[in-house]
Every structure is written in C-alpha cells, then in structure tokens.
Amino acid sequence: MIEDGTRYQRSGGGNRFPAVDLALVDTRVAGAVEAGLLEPGLGRRVCFVARLLSGQRLSGETLAGALGVSRAAVHKYVVSLRSAGLGLESAPGSGYQLGEWGDLLLPEIVLPVLLGSPPRPRPGLDLGLPYLYTSAIGSTNAWLKEEAEQGIPGGAVAVTDHQVDGRGRLGRAWISEAAKDITFSVLLRPGIPPAEAPRLVFASALAVSETVAALGLETRAGIKWPNDVLVDGRKVCGILSEASMDMDRLHWVVIGLGLNVNSRPDQALRAQDLPAGRPLPTSLAQCLASPLLRGPLFVELVRRLGRRWLQVERGQWDEVLAACRELDVLRGKPVRVSSGQGGRPPLVGTGGGFGPDGELVVIEKNGATTMVVAGDVTLAY
C-alpha cells in the first residue's frame, strides 16, 4: 500500500528515503548479471545507490569495501551518476550523501527500490529486468516490440522521460511532456490462452486506478472501458497493448502505459482535437494541486501491476473483474459506441457494466442488451 500520498509530493517530506533490503538487492543484482539481464557496470551502480538510499553519509572507503571495488571505481560511479542528473553531495573527509532522487526514472534509482523489497511477482520473474531506459524515444511500445522479437525475457521494462511519437488506441497520438510524466512499456510472456490476453489490459487499468486512488483520490478515480483511467471524469492514464500470437499460443504481450503526473495535458490539447463529448485530459498534479515525485510512484505502480497480472495468470480473473466493476465510470451512464467502421451507425444506450470477459454491456432504449468487444465509447449527453 502507499502509506501516505504526501510521500510522493515535493512538499511535506516527499523525498524521504525508502526502506531497501541491501542483501536482497545484492542477491537479485548478482543473479541478473549472471543471467545477462543486467550489465555488470550498471549492476554495481545499482548496488552503490542502494547503500546511499539509507540517507546516511558514507565514505568512499566504506562504499568501496561494501561493493568490493576500488576507491577510484567509487569516484567513477559518482561522476557517472552526477552526469545523469542524480544529486550526490560530498564534502572532503565526510563522504557521499544522496540528495534529490525521487523524480528520476534512471535504472540506478528505480532498480534498488524495485528489487530491494519482497516479494517478487512470481519465481523467475523480476519486473524491471532488463530495465531499458532512454531520455527520449519515439515509442516505448515500438522499442520493446523489437526487443521481444529478439527474445528478450518477460518482465523487461522500457522507460523514457520523453516519448515523442506515442500512440493510443485507434491510431491516436499520445502526448507526454518531457520529464513530467511516466511513460513506459512492459513485456509479458504469460502462460495464458490468446483469448485471455485482453484480461491483462483490465488488470493494468485496475492497478493504475488503485495506485491513483491511494494518493488520496479514492472516490475520484475510475476505469473507462476498455483501457483508460479517469479522475473526476478526465483521463489521467492511457493503456495500449500489442501482442504476438497464433491460434494456440500467446507469444508475448507488450503493455504500454502513459500516466500524466506533473504535466498540463489540457494545455497541450484543444477540445476540438478530441472526439465530441470527451473532456480534456488532466494530470495527477492538477488533481492534487501539488506536483509529485515520479520515482517512488513508478515503483509502486510497477508492483501493483505485477500483482494484478499474476492474478490473471493464476486464473483469478473473477477477482480482477469484480474489482474493475467497482471502478466502472460508465455504468448507468448514457454512452455512444463507435465501431470505427465507416457507414456503420454508433450504438447508443446505457452502460450496463462489464461482461464476464470484460465486454462493455450496453442496454439500448428498446431494452435489448449488446455485448461490445471492441469500439470507441464516449458519454452521450
């Protein structure tokens, strides 16, 4: 659970250091390096930062001894991390101390926290390994799909601070602001039938909604079928899944998420750029009237995603679906569903909840019930 929403805010103690199990970090990093999931130099920097997450000032000699490296290597880590934007304070004779850290999505910052607290989603799966990070890229989904075809293992995460060519459903553009939002994709190789792949999207929306709700937005967050998370009726997160499958086997699924954290998406878009009846998006900072720290929020989101995805893999879909139904923002509301096929009139009716496989139930004016498996839905005021 998120202990306190202010933990992620820049004011009110938002830069507190997380509790990290150093032995667990060292063990997981060593295993990842041995398996080829983590480059050795990056692994050593992860272990280096993990020790500074205690919040204490540590000497170069102490750090070198703990990591089994030279003092020169410690200095090299410091130079590398500072150049990447990490706040590392030092004073002659007193050692190093970690300063501002919480708004960065660097692997050196995220992995110590992600790997340093149990439990892992399931044996053999560490979400975030490998951790692919770049400051800017066209699309994290496209990046991770290429890696998936090359055999990269499930659990891999592709993260960027600026996605310049993001996509949403139906080919729409997804706009994110540099160093303001959380934009990433995760590769899964789940042992479920191809027909159950859409359940992973519902589980994703549920995990995002729960993460957002725990910030103090419990009564304001909800799921808009099939893959959006709203706060106060305005979009804060979009989800795009892409998969490789055949009739009998689901090879992989890439799930991309764009969470508006500190940006102003309402200024980046105009009402006329959206489908009729769809309000301008918002961000968590706008909803909370306070900016948030992205690092710990990202870690919490990945953990919740892992737990919900694991439920789908374990056949606990009914539990996931029940939780999604509680957050359904379209139930009982007038809706219009477009199929995207030219010449076909939209389906108009009232949202009747989610069907047994996540379909959108629409109750038409004549009382007929239609189960929608694909389409674009807006409120029909």
KARANOR-V306570 format. One record per backbone hydrogen bond with DSSP energy under -0.5 kcal/mol. NH is the residue of the N-H (numbers start at 1). CO is the residue of the C=O. If there is no record, write none. Layout:
# KARANOR-V306570
((NH | CO) (NH | CO))
This chain:
# KARANOR-V306570
((3 | 1) (7 | 4) (8 | 5) (9 | 6) (10 | 291) (16 | 13) (21 | 116) (22 | 20) (25 | 21) (26 | 22) (27 | 23) (28 | 24) (29 | 25) (30 | 26) (31 | 27) (32 | 28) (33 | 29) (34 | 30) (35 | 31) (36 | 33) (37 | 32) (38 | 32) (43 | 39) (44 | 40) (45 | 41) (46 | 42) (47 | 43) (48 | 44) (49 | 45) (50 | 46) (51 | 47) (52 | 48) (53 | 49) (54 | 51) (55 | 52) (58 | 56) (58 | 96) (63 | 59) (64 | 60) (65 | 61) (66 | 62) (67 | 63) (68 | 64) (69 | 64) (74 | 70) (75 | 71) (76 | 72) (77 | 73) (78 | 74) (79 | 75) (80 | 76) (81 | 77) (82 | 78) (83 | 79) (84 | 80) (85 | 82) (86 | 81) (87 | 100) (88 | 86) (89 | 87) (89 | 97) (91 | 95) (94 | 91) (95 | 91) (96 | 58) (97 | 89) (99 | 87) (104 | 101) (109 | 106) (110 | 106) (111 | 107) (113 | 109) (114 | 110) (115 | 111) (116 | 112) (122 | 125) (125 | 122) (126 | 124) (127 | 125) (128 | 155) (129 | 126) (130 | 37) (132 | 130) (132 | 157) (133 | 131) (134 | 159) (137 | 162) (143 | 139) (144 | 140) (145 | 141) (146 | 142) (147 | 143) (148 | 144) (149 | 145) (150 | 146) (150 | 147) (151 | 148) (152 | 147) (155 | 187) (156 | 153) (157 | 130) (158 | 185) (159 | 132) (159 | 157) (160 | 183) (161 | 134) (164 | 137) (164 | 162) (165 | 137) (165 | 138) (166 | 174) (168 | 172) (171 | 168) (172 | 169) (174 | 166) (175 | 173) (176 | 163) (179 | 161) (180 | 177) (181 | 177) (182 | 259) (183 | 160) (183 | 181) (184 | 257) (185 | 158) (186 | 255) (187 | 156) (188 | 186) (188 | 253) (192 | 190) (196 | 193) (197 | 194) (199 | 196) (200 | 197) (201 | 197) (201 | 198) (202 | 198) (203 | 199) (204 | 200) (205 | 201) (206 | 202) (207 | 203) (208 | 204) (209 | 205) (210 | 206) (211 | 207) (212 | 208) (213 | 209) (214 | 210) (215 | 212) (216 | 213) (217 | 212) (217 | 213) (218 | 213) (220 | 217) (221 | 217) (222 | 230) (223 | 327) (224 | 228) (225 | 223) (228 | 224) (229 | 237) (230 | 222) (231 | 234) (232 | 220) (234 | 231) (236 | 229) (237 | 229) (238 | 258) (239 | 227) (240 | 256) (242 | 254) (244 | 252) (246 | 249) (251 | 244) (251 | 249) (252 | 244) (253 | 188) (254 | 242) (255 | 186) (255 | 253) (256 | 240) (256 | 254) (257 | 184) (258 | 238) (259 | 182) (260 | 236) (260 | 258) (261 | 259) (262 | 180) (267 | 264) (268 | 264) (269 | 265) (273 | 270) (274 | 271) (278 | 275) (279 | 277) (282 | 235) (284 | 260) (285 | 261) (287 | 283) (288 | 284) (289 | 285) (290 | 285) (293 | 8) (294 | 292) (295 | 102) (297 | 293) (298 | 294) (299 | 295) (300 | 296) (301 | 297) (302 | 298) (303 | 299) (304 | 300) (305 | 301) (306 | 302) (307 | 303) (308 | 304) (309 | 305) (310 | 306) (311 | 307) (312 | 308) (313 | 309) (314 | 310) (315 | 312) (316 | 311) (319 | 316) (320 | 316) (321 | 317) (322 | 318) (323 | 319) (324 | 320) (325 | 321) (326 | 322) (327 | 323) (327 | 324) (328 | 325) (329 | 223) (332 | 351) (333 | 330) (335 | 349) (336 | 378) (337 | 347) (338 | 336) (338 | 376) (342 | 340) (344 | 341) (345 | 343) (347 | 337) (348 | 346) (349 | 335) (350 | 363) (351 | 330) (351 | 333) (352 | 361) (355 | 359) (358 | 355) (360 | 372) (361 | 353) (361 | 359) (362 | 360) (362 | 370) (363 | 350) (364 | 362) (364 | 368) (367 | 364) (370 | 362) (372 | 360) (372 | 370) (373 | 371) (376 | 338) (377 | 375) (378 | 336) (380 | 334) (381 | 379))
